[in-house]
């Protein structure tokens, strides 16, 4: 299969590397020092599932490329509109555009630019990061990916993706309730992403601090209240489930938002805590804890 990875970060790089190793024709789109390193030395995946170096095409644009069968979008939410312009010329009638991004608004942004027949939303459950330019580090545990059609069906193309992932040793699961999965993860990341970035601390440090732990609880509750008000799902006891998940994480666990704010990179707060504030105003749901995080981090957005 002919595949483009748009955003060769921790998750996109992991997927692209595994799909390339399985014999697919994979093109990687990236920028900056990461791109330069890959063009010079290839893309190195370090993983407990097996480490190897990808020798493929690495580029910062798709001008002049033939259309793709599958385009995987892994960029931060603030780049979604720009990426849609990049993708448009390399679509064909049956191209699948798989969005593995955080947030609950990317699908609509992509559909406005590309049309709704291409997009399949997905949720990534994996700890994988850029360890250094040209090197992707997948830490612990098998990564898992859930995907499904926005209308709640598991289509033939979802089953095609499942087979493609299986052949590459990737855990991919087609599901009927992808919207629920997207919102569940949004609630989870509003908490851990927003709080670790705001406090510049790990999840263990936050849980050990009574004030920060209390604030984390309110951030999650506000996000969950919004999801319930949007009638996505009842989200029964999700606050308790998310809290239990945080408790199971290693003490030193941080987030990509924490990494970005501590490394002078642009922070994805608009799609997470910023979205909670916006949605709260629309639904007349108070979001004071999310507002504190948003007001603190929006200067980095």
Secondary structure, 3 states (H helix, E strand, C coil): CEEEEECCCHHHHHHHHHHHHCCCEEEEECCHHHHHHHHHHCEEEEECCCCEEECCEEECCCCCCCCCCEEEECCCHHHHHHHHHHHHCCCCCCCEEEECCCCCCHHHHHHHHHCCCCEEEEEEECCEEEEECCEEEECCCCCEEEEECCCCCCCHHHHHHHHHHHHCCCEEEECCCHHHHHHHHHHHHHHHHHHHHHHCCCHHHHHHCHHHHHHHHHHHHHHHHHHHHCCCCCCCCHHHHHHHHHHHCCCCCCCHHHHHHHCCCCCCCCCCHHHHHHHHHHHCCCCHHHHHHHHHHHHHC
